[in-house]
């Protein structure tokens, strides 16, 4: 699966997505883009968008987009807090549908 990591997610987490094609917002040259523009770009190139931005679903109409959004919920955005969530995220990836928002974690 092609996955885009939001700039608020530690880039080192990409190494934990074995079997998936993972790129970051920075690698795509999209750093600093507003969420609506970022999601419009992402849906053209990726199947899933991973973020820690819990407000994204309140700020954007995600039902109209053509990409699955997975929101990691952890005490902080530090790698040590995000890594324990990865197994649940990997389980959810094949089940999540485009236009769906799913929270993963605590």
C-alpha positions, 0 to 999 in steps of 0.5 A, spaced: 500 500 500 502 507 498 502 511 504 503 518 506 506 520 513 504 527 515 509 532 517 507 531 524 509 524 524 516 522 526 519 520 519 523 514 522 516 511 523 516 509 516 521 504 517 516 500 521 511 499 515 514 493 512 511 491 506 508 498 504 511 503 500 511 509 505 513 516 503 513 523 507 510 529 506 517 532 506 520 527 501 514 529 496 516 536 497 509 538 500 511 541 507 508 547 509 501 545 505 495 547 508 491 540 510 486 541 504 491 542 499 495 536 502 490 531 502 488 533 495 495 532 493 495 525 497 489 522 494 492 523 487 498 519 489 497 515 495 492 510 498 492 512 505 494 518 509 497 517 516 497 523 521 497 525 529 493 531 527 486 529 531 483 535 529 483 533 522 476 530 521 473 537 524 477 541 520 476 538 513 470 534 510 474 527 509 468 523 507 469 527 500 476 525 499 479 519 496 484 516 501 484 513 507 486 517 513 489 514 519 490 518 526 495 515 531 493 517 538 499 517 543 501 521 549 506 525 544 508 525 537 515 522 539 517 515 536 517 512 542 510 513 543 508 512 536 512 505 535 507 501 540 501 503 535 504 500 529 502 493 529 494 496 530 496 500 524 498 495 520 492 491 522 487 496 520 491 498 513 487 492 509 481 494 512 480 501 512 476 504 506 478 511 502 474 516 505 474 513 512 477 516 518 480 511 523 483 512 530 489 508 532 492 507 539 490 509 546 
